[in-house]
Structure formats: C-alpha cells, structure tokens
Amino acid sequence: MNARRISDLVRSIGIKQRMMADTALRELGINAVQGRVIGYIADHQDHGVIQRELATAVQRRSASITSVLQGLEKRGLIERRVPADNARNKQLYLTAAGKAMVVQYDSLAQKINEQTVEGLTEAEMADVVALLTRLDQNLPEI
C-alpha cells in the first residue's frame, strides 16, 4: 500500500464525517459556522467569550462573526452580557436553548464516531490510533 492511498483514505474518512456532521447540523437548523461558534462558546463560556476572540478562534472576519452572532441571538441560542467591570466588551454565553442544542449535537457526533469504528475490536481501534498518531507526528503542527 502506498502513501497516496493512505492519504486518500484519511481524506475520504474526513470528508464523509464532515458531510454527516453537516447533515446533523442541518437537522438542528444551523450551518457549520454557526455550529463552530456555538461549540466554541460552549467550551469557553466559563470566562465569557468576546467577539474578537471568537473571530480569531473560528477564523472569520469580525463582520462575518457579527452576522452569525446576530442570527444566533435572534434564535435565542446565545446572549450577550455586559460585565460590570468593562461595559465595552460584551461577553457571549449560551442560553438554555443553546446548551440543549450542544447536547443534541454531541449525541449526533457520538453516533458518527461510533459508526466510523463500527465492527472494529478494541485492539484494532488501538492499532488504528497508534498508526494515525505516528502519521500525525510526521507532519508539522498547525
């Protein structure tokens, strides 16, 4: 088996997983960028996410993030709060509906992960992880 075949298979698996994730997001009524934004806020809301941080994290321009946030806010998935010590930097948090959506998406993502490894034994999964880790280590950090 050659290096190109391995790369093709890794890419194919990634594309299929991304397509399945996009379908799951559509079922929840959001797109991939909105999903990334909600996910980032969910993972970092303990300190209050600000828009500039979010734009950097999801690699989008500030104007684009503004539009995404306005849509999520209108749907009641996120809220902006003004901290007492800094009225200029509104912080972003998930609402109860946003948190519920994250739980739903996590469940769908778990199903995708399980489908990906369906039929593999624990030993085979360990071998796959070990081999993919070695491949990953051959490449520069991004």
C-alpha positions as CSV (number, residue, x, y, z in Angstrom):
1,M,0.0,0.0,0.0
2,N,1.4,3.4,-0.9
3,A,1.5,6.8,0.8
4,R,-1.1,8.2,-1.6
5,R,-3.6,5.5,-0.8
6,I,-3.3,6.2,2.9
7,S,-3.7,9.9,2.3
8,D,-6.8,9.3,0.1
9,L,-8.4,7.1,2.7
10,V,-7.7,9.6,5.6
11,R,-9.2,12.4,3.4
12,S,-12.2,10.3,2.4
13,I,-13.0,9.4,6.0
14,G,-12.7,13.1,7.0
15,I,-15.0,14.2,4.1
16,K,-17.6,11.6,5.0
17,Q,-17.5,12.5,8.7
18,R,-17.8,16.2,7.8
19,M,-20.8,15.5,5.5
20,M,-22.5,13.5,8.2
21,A,-21.8,16.3,10.7
22,D,-23.2,18.9,8.3
23,T,-26.4,16.8,7.9
24,A,-26.7,16.6,11.7
25,L,-26.3,20.4,12.0
26,R,-28.9,20.9,9.3
27,E,-31.3,18.7,11.3
28,L,-30.7,21.1,14.2
29,G,-31.3,24.1,11.9
30,I,-27.8,25.6,11.9
31,N,-24.9,25.6,9.5
32,A,-21.2,24.6,10.1
33,V,-20.0,28.1,11.0
34,Q,-22.9,28.6,13.5
35,G,-22.0,25.2,14.9
36,R,-18.4,26.1,15.4
37,V,-19.4,29.4,17.0
38,I,-21.8,27.7,19.4
39,G,-19.3,24.9,20.2
40,Y,-16.5,27.5,20.9
41,I,-18.8,29.5,23.2
42,A,-19.8,26.3,25.0
43,D,-16.2,25.3,25.5
44,H,-15.1,28.7,26.7
45,Q,-18.0,30.4,28.4
46,D,-16.7,29.9,31.9
47,H,-14.6,33.1,31.3
48,G,-17.0,34.9,28.9
49,V,-16.1,34.9,25.3
50,I,-15.7,38.2,23.5
51,Q,-16.4,38.6,19.8
52,R,-12.8,39.4,18.8
53,E,-11.6,36.1,20.5
54,L,-14.3,34.2,18.7
55,A,-13.5,35.6,15.3
56,T,-9.9,34.5,15.8
57,A,-10.8,31.1,17.1
58,V,-13.2,30.3,14.2
59,Q,-11.0,32.1,11.6
60,R,-13.7,34.5,10.4
61,R,-13.7,38.3,9.9
62,S,-15.3,40.4,12.6
63,A,-18.2,41.5,10.2
64,S,-18.9,37.8,9.4
65,I,-19.0,36.9,13.1
66,T,-21.3,39.8,13.8
67,S,-23.8,38.4,11.3
68,V,-23.5,34.9,12.7
69,L,-24.0,36.1,16.3
70,Q,-27.0,38.2,15.4
71,G,-28.7,35.2,13.8
72,L,-27.9,33.0,16.8
73,E,-29.1,35.7,19.2
74,K,-32.4,36.1,17.3
75,R,-32.9,32.4,17.6
76,G,-32.4,32.6,21.3
77,L,-29.3,30.3,21.3
78,I,-26.8,32.9,22.7
79,E,-26.9,36.0,24.7
80,R,-24.6,38.9,25.2
81,R,-23.9,40.1,28.8
82,V,-22.1,43.3,29.8
83,P,-19.6,42.7,32.6
84,A,-19.7,45.2,35.4
85,D,-16.0,46.0,35.1
86,N,-15.9,46.6,31.3
87,A,-19.0,47.9,29.5
88,R,-17.3,47.9,26.1
89,N,-16.6,44.1,25.9
90,K,-19.9,42.3,25.8
91,Q,-19.4,38.6,26.7
92,L,-21.1,35.8,24.9
93,Y,-22.9,32.9,26.6
94,L,-25.2,30.1,25.5
95,T,-28.8,30.3,26.6
96,A,-30.6,27.2,27.9
97,A,-31.7,26.5,24.3
98,G,-28.1,26.8,23.1
99,K,-26.9,24.4,25.7
100,A,-29.6,22.0,24.7
101,M,-28.5,22.2,21.1
102,V,-24.9,21.4,22.1
103,V,-26.2,18.3,23.9
104,Q,-28.2,17.2,20.9
105,Y,-25.2,17.8,18.5
106,D,-22.8,16.0,20.8
107,S,-25.2,13.0,20.8
108,L,-25.3,13.0,17.0
109,A,-21.5,13.4,16.8
110,Q,-21.1,10.4,19.1
111,K,-23.2,8.4,16.7
112,I,-20.9,9.4,13.8
113,N,-17.8,8.5,15.8
114,E,-19.4,5.1,16.6
115,Q,-20.3,4.5,13.0
116,T,-16.8,5.3,11.9
117,V,-15.3,2.5,14.0
118,E,-18.2,0.1,13.8
119,G,-17.0,-3.5,13.5
120,L,-13.5,-2.8,14.9
121,T,-12.4,-4.6,18.0
122,E,-10.8,-2.7,20.9
123,A,-7.4,-4.0,19.8
124,E,-8.0,-2.9,16.2
125,M,-9.0,0.6,17.3
126,A,-5.9,0.8,19.5
127,D,-3.8,-0.1,16.4
128,V,-5.6,2.5,14.2
129,V,-5.0,5.2,16.9
130,A,-1.3,4.2,17.2
131,L,-0.8,4.3,13.4
132,L,-2.7,7.6,12.9
133,T,-0.8,9.1,15.8
134,R,2.5,8.2,14.1
135,L,1.3,9.7,10.8
136,D,0.1,12.9,12.6
137,Q,3.5,13.2,14.2
138,N,5.2,13.2,10.8
139,L,3.5,16.5,9.9
140,P,4.1,20.0,11.2
141,E,1.8,21.4,13.8
142,I,-0.9,23.7,12.5
